[in-house]
Amino acid sequence: MSETAIELIGINKSFGAVHANRDIHLEVPRGTIHGIIGENGAGKSTLMSILYGFYQADSGEIRIDGKTVTIHTPNDAIAFGIGMVHQHFMLVENFTVLENVMLGAENAALLAGGISDARAELDRLEKEYGLEVDPDAVIEELPVGLQQRVEILKALYRGAEILILDEPTGVLTPAEANHLFRILRQLKEQGKTIVLITHKLREIMAVTDNVSVMRQGTMVATRKTAETTVEELAELMVGRRVLLRVEKGEANPGDVMLSVEGLTVRDSRGVTMVDDVSFNVRAGEIVGIAGVAGNGQSQLIEAITGIRKALSGTALLDGQPIGVTGSADPNELRGRGMAHVPEDRHHMGLVLPFEEYENSILGYHDDKRYISGPFLDMDAIRDDARVKIGKYDIRPDNCRLKTANFSGGNQQKIVLAREMERDPSVLVVAQPTRGVDVGAIEFIHKRIIEMRDQGKAVLLVSVELDEIRSLSDRILVMFAGRVVGERTPEATEGELGLLMAGVESQEAAE
């Protein structure tokens, strides 16, 4: 058996005028964890989609275990021992874990026999790789960390020896990410080969053996991880020196722009997700909300921005009621100076089949700048979109491209540009850099700081603790729907982590 698990030789792929992969050469040694990094739109996911059979290369050669293979479909890839865990999970939410693992791989004439065999095999895989999950649990009831385990189990169940993970920590908390890395190391020890696509350089340094860097569709470098640095990798990714820390001066807080008092919110099941929460955000400051995902942050933001009705409590925007218990209207709040960057850009921030310029005004389409008589002024809208594309370095720079065809990070920039360029008095921003590369993170962080320095009130929600600590002037920590503590950015990661885990404020401070 070849010592090289994967060889990609001279891979080219174009989508119309966009040359996504240019003469790519890549070797991945067997039994290693190999990182692939690059800016959003650099061609990482396209390359792995070719390896997994979603796309076919325009030219080039694929070798698995030293043998040239032809991969037309994911079924071909699975037959060659390749599995893929996608950034957005491919699970049927109302099926059980066992049903999802079996789906498409049933191997018995009588389904009952197939279920029995599958349950035994799933139990073996869970124990062998430390991937324990209840086989009878329904997917939609599982946290994202366990859903990701199901995706990995699906691939292993199909006999994967090569596992591709595309931005696997984008939806995970730090603790869940660390557990994933332990799983990946165990898979490597069992002889599996892992390809990790990510933009998080710290993760690359923590878990990979080798790392390849892509830029603008080309492979620009491959390094042994132990022989490189975060700074070198960032510069290779972006083509310039990158500031890896946030530089900001002291805040100058002004008047209270957003006030929340006694807010309680229940979800669709009647479960209390936000429990008597109160806080203020002043002009010229960034208030960060830290917490493990699922502790009420999402419902809190939805209530403040008029998307979800609260059970009780009040909220004021620049001294005027928001109407969180019934009358709040997102469109009205936009008109009053509140901008909102939602945490889920696909479900709440964009209409993916729309062209980029259409999404660039979504929610603001009644602005007189975009109207000519009784109709929308398409030329004005497209001109405005092109300005935002240039200012936010959105790639490709084509406002007529369907939004679904942009990478995740560039989709995020479309949302950020739309909301930030409205000159809001209050910016509510959730997960601003989810799925975004290091160069774009630097830009987004600078832009958020600029807005604070211009006197805007910023409410920031992020599961990235480093991001919260770097950007915030004050940090609120949520656990089980309650604000359990307030800290300054000087608080240690350990202290914040204890609060996030539900340790009482006094204990965490000791």
Phi, psi and omega in degrees: 000137183297147175286346179258119181284318184229134168229125172247125188234116174061040183283127175233140177209127178238148171240096186062235181278352183269117179267092189287321178232130184238104173049054184280131172239129181211135173236131178240112180295147180296143175071028179235164171255116187246120179271143171236120183236163179167164178296164173300131182086007180284345178107008183298306184293325177299316180298315181288330176292329174292317180296328183266358173092005175290321176239159171248136179294148174290328175201163179119179187225141175244130175238131175243124183055036176083357182251134177292130182231159174244123183241106180263331185219165173302328177298322175298316181299315179300321179296331177269011175083025180252130174237154182223133174252114188275158179300318176253114192302143180258064183241149174272112194294330181264012171265160175281171176303311183298317180296321178293320180296321182284332191306120180086356182230025178296135188228026179224145180299318175261126186300327181300317177296322178297320179295317180298313179296319182294320180297319179294318180293320178297319178298319179296314181296318180300316182288321184291325186247008178065039184246045186298131175202143182294116183295340181261002178288143176278135188305315185295345179266357182265143171294161187298328180298320178285326175299322178294323176300321179298319178299318179294318178299321177304314181294317180293323179300328180272007173087025183294129170256339176242125184240122178257127177240121184259110181046058190289341183258008182300332182245013184255150171285165177305320180294318178295323178296317179297322178293321177301317181296323176297320178296316181297320178296322179293320176298319178298317179297334178274004175096002179286153175252131186237131173249122185246112175267123181203163172248001184267106188292327180296324177292320177303314182292331186279329194233343187266159173266321180223158180217133176249143185246128176250144176214122177052045174085358180245156175267113188262340181191152168229133183228150164288130186301322182292345184252013179231181180226162176302319182296317179295316181296319179298318180292322177295322180295314191262336182086013178202169176294138181241134176280114185266004175232155181272125177257121178211149177274187178291145176283152175235076185298140179247226182288155175291123180256332179226124181232130179236133184223120173059036185283127176232130184227135174249152178273185185295341179271357182087008179276132178288115181257333175235124192237096173056055183266135178224139174189167176233152171232126183262158173301138177078022175218157175246119175256119180261141175249115180257153177162155174293139180307140178096008180257022173105355182299316183297313181293325177300311181295319181296323179290318181295324184267007174085010182273325183235139179281133178273155176284318181201169180108175180225159174212142180237137173248111183053042175086353182251142185299144175269330181079047187294339182268005177177319189261359183298137181227120182305321181294319178296318181295324174300317179295336179268004173104014176259127174249148185225121171258106185286159183286334181247097185293330183288318185270335187232349185250337188218156166251102192300325178289346178289154172287161186304316184296329178291318177291335183292345177239008185304124183089346180239018187288349177267007175296135185298339178294337184257009186240136174232105185065228180274001187240161171289140178269093186298323179297317179295320180296317182290322177297317179296320179297320180295324177297315179296320178301315179292318184291326183256008177052049179280130184236140353294158183273062185226105184286351179265002179280139177297139186297330178298338183270000173272152175293163182303318181294322178287329171299319179297321179295326178299316179294313181300316180298316181300315185279317183290327183282000176276358181055055182285159173274332177231126176247118174257115187231123182246129179049059187296335184241023178296123178073022185248142184281172189297323179293319179289326176300314178304315181296313183296317179299317178299319182294320178295318178297319178301318180296319175300314183291341175274004177093012178279150172267127185239123172253117187247128173241129179206143173273354177275105185297324177299320180294315178301313183291325183285322188265328192283148169266331171223147181237124171257137180248127179254139173215130178052040174085358182242152171278112187261357178181155173236134182224165172270167179297345180283351178301142182284160177299323179296317180296315179294322180298321177296317177298319179296334180272000176096008176289136184300152186306315183296320179296319183292331182281340183284000000 
